[in-house]
Amino acid sequence: MDAIQWRKLGKIFDPTQHNLPNDCVQFAQSPQSLVFDDFVRIYFSTRTKDKSNGKYLSHIAFVDMQKNMREVIRVSDKTVIPLGGLGCFDEHGIFPMSVVRHGDAVYGYTCGWNRRISVSVDTAIGLAISRDDGLTFQRIGDGPVLASSLREPCLIGDGFVKIIGDMFHMWYIFGIGWKIYSAEAPPDRTYKIGHVVSNDGINWTKNEAQQIIADRLGRDESQALPTVISIDGRYHMFFCYRQSFDFRNSRDRGYRIGHAYTDDLVNWTRADQHLVLDVTPGDWDSDMVCYPNVFECNDRVYLLYNGNEFGRYGFGLAVLEK
Amino acid sequence: MAQWKKLGKVFTPQEVEGRSWLREFAQAPATLVFDGFVRVYFSCRPPADENGQYISYSAFVDLDYADRFKVKYVSKQPILSLGGLGEFDEFGTYPVSVIRDGDEVRAYYAGWTRCESVPFNVAIGMAISRDGGETFTKLGNGPVLSYSPDEPFILGGPKIRRFNDTWYLWYIAGRKWKMFEGRAEPVYKIRMASSSDGIRWTKVNKDLIENRIEEDEAQASPDVIYASGRYHMFFCYRRSTNYRCKENGYRIGYASSTNLTDWVRDDAKAGIDVSENEWDAEMVSYPHVFELNGATYLAYLGNQVGRHGFGLAALDGRLE
């Protein structure tokens, strides 16, 4: 197989240059594309501060871009989906939301965040449906469609859904546990990528802790944000991976983009021995590259991703070189 | 109409010595009948921490039924360890419901975690004993029944039963958190799921018991028994706010069904109420019905939801 090569096109969206809804000022994380006839809508997670305690709350917003992927048409000017109610799984943030068309609707799979006491957070995956072409989304219920279970004890999130044939496939992450690595630092989590299928996009059958992507960095590798695309008849997954602790400020331990491929949607071969998309010294993505999303537009395959500080100052784009 | 004849309080946790994890509370009794004694599982607590917060453990007491349910033995250790960092049962395993399955005993329990905006969340776990119910091993470190679109939080109070080769789990699911005088109070309703193996569950996704005293009535402890050709459910219910007093506190309710999913509530048939001024004068709650030597008994909690132990009552008449 020819190696996957991406050519960087630079940062294409900076949240600090726009007025965003929900009093959000920084962060445009985990860009997720929805292609229309004459523009591309990119959802992302941006942040405001919780007035009660100064902690972050992540909200979904979007930007519509010309199909040349250079000019911004507009950013969302109202709430795309409100946060969950008191005590709900998505009360303290939605990050990310992955979108997929299903008939006339757009299904949004949310990763909802809620704060805990002994550890910082737990997450689960919810479903919200849009009937207005993705301007606003309504939850199907207050609770999640995919949550922790017997052998996936915590941190279910990052659901990416693709409809293949008449089946819904979801690639997502599950936490395998929290660990205290250093007395000075709060507990850190480790998560891995799993796969579930469904007939209706609502009821999912889990395989219980079946990690589908082999570790490169050992058991303490955290894998996140899978995105899957078919290129020349073969399914490719891009994701990001890092060490589970001291990854925020140590460049060598931070996020990099991973890659795997499969022909049967079951057995994945990891193929990122050579870096898929490396950091660029001196640039906006000099320390980390993370949160990939791949999509096709005008016969090109693009990769959206975040750079330094997990996307505090926006996201960029790369194009597949064939 | 059947009435429960009270036999008094039979277990007082404050009387047990030498167990730092068992200082007070003996909540949500659940039984396993042995030859010569009845093992009653309950949930208890060590003293609260410096912030006034509790953790809860589950344990058991063996009662000698030939000698007026005298305490024979109290487990030396909790039957389950608390969960690890960030797991659903890190701060409590309460309550527990047990059932025999061949040579094994299965326990379904509610695990407690602590949250920031509300005090806690709960999900249902499962564990198996191969030594007759003395010690249990968790099947996994996550829950066996967790949150879903219509059951967003607080999945607790499991009651496990098996009828006609199918496993049934009755439990409660949180409906909303209600802010009252600066405190978040959960509203929960009685729900049910069924399973062919007791591990993969299909939720019925409906409230089984209609509300009677208010829309936000909290319902708990749905304990089901089969008798005289129908299913009988005893449960408890209370007002959503100001319920820590005699007027609004827990009472025991009753419903019956012929098909396990459609229930007709008729609290007049519960056959038990608070006493004038005894240990169960303020509330009666967390009913558990069991059969022993041809008789039917009810284990239940009194004041302060079992802080000072649980009592028994014997059925006078028949469940019909």
Boltz contact constraints between the chains, C-beta under 6 A:
constraints:
  - contact:
      token1: [A, 86]
      token2: [B, 177]
      max_distance: 6.0
  - contact:
      token1: [A, 87]
      token2: [B, 118]
      max_distance: 6.0
  - contact:
      token1: [A, 87]
      token2: [B, 153]
      max_distance: 6.0
  - contact:
      token1: [A, 87]
      token2: [B, 177]
      max_distance: 6.0
  - contact:
      token1: [A, 88]
      token2: [B, 152]
      max_distance: 6.0
  - contact:
      token1: [A, 91]
      token2: [B, 117]
      max_distance: 6.0
  - contact:
      token1: [A, 115]
      token2: [B, 116]
      max_distance: 6.0
  - contact:
      token1: [A, 116]
      token2: [B, 115]
      max_distance: 6.0
  - contact:
      token1: [A, 117]
      token2: [B, 114]
      max_distance: 6.0
  - contact:
      token1: [A, 118]
      token2: [B, 90]
      max_distance: 6.0
  - contact:
      token1: [A, 119]
      token2: [B, 86]
      max_distance: 6.0
  - contact:
      token1: [A, 140]
      token2: [B, 149]
      max_distance: 6.0
  - contact:
      token1: [A, 141]
      token2: [B, 149]
      max_distance: 6.0
  - contact:
      token1: [A, 141]
      token2: [B, 150]
      max_distance: 6.0
  - contact:
      token1: [A, 142]
      token2: [B, 152]
      max_distance: 6.0
  - contact:
      token1: [A, 143]
      token2: [B, 147]
      max_distance: 6.0
  - contact:
      token1: [A, 143]
      token2: [B, 148]
      max_distance: 6.0
  - contact:
      token1: [A, 143]
      token2: [B, 149]
      max_distance: 6.0
  - contact:
      token1: [A, 143]
      token2: [B, 151]
      max_distance: 6.0
  - contact:
      token1: [A, 143]
      token2: [B, 152]
      max_distance: 6.0
  - contact:
      token1: [A, 144]
      token2: [B, 147]
      max_distance: 6.0
  - contact:
      token1: [A, 147]
      token2: [B, 146]
      max_distance: 6.0
  - contact:
      token1: [A, 147]
      token2: [B, 147]
      max_distance: 6.0
  - contact:
      token1: [A, 148]
      token2: [B, 142]
      max_distance: 6.0
  - contact:
      token1: [A, 148]
      token2: [B, 146]
      max_distance: 6.0
  - contact:
      token1: [A, 149]
      token2: [B, 142]
      max_distance: 6.0
  - contact:
      token1: [A, 149]
      token2: [B, 146]
      max_distance: 6.0
  - contact:
      token1: [A, 150]
      token2: [B, 139]
      max_distance: 6.0
  - contact:
      token1: [A, 150]
      token2: [B, 140]
      max_distance: 6.0
  - contact:
      token1: [A, 150]
      token2: [B, 142]
      max_distance: 6.0
  - contact:
      token1: [A, 150]
      token2: [B, 144]
      max_distance: 6.0
  - contact:
      token1: [A, 151]
      token2: [B, 140]
      max_distance: 6.0
  - contact:
      token1: [A, 152]
      token2: [B, 142]
      max_distance: 6.0
  - contact:
      token1: [A, 153]
      token2: [B, 87]
      max_distance: 6.0
  - contact:
      token1: [A, 153]
      token2: [B, 141]
      max_distance: 6.0
  - contact:
      token1: [A, 153]
      token2: [B, 142]
      max_distance: 6.0
  - contact:
      token1: [A, 154]
      token2: [B, 86]
      max_distance: 6.0
  - contact:
      token1: [A, 178]
      token2: [B, 85]
      max_distance: 6.0
  - contact:
      token1: [A, 178]
      token2: [B, 86]
      max_distance: 6.0
  - contact:
      token1: [A, 187]
      token2: [B, 85]
      max_distance: 6.0
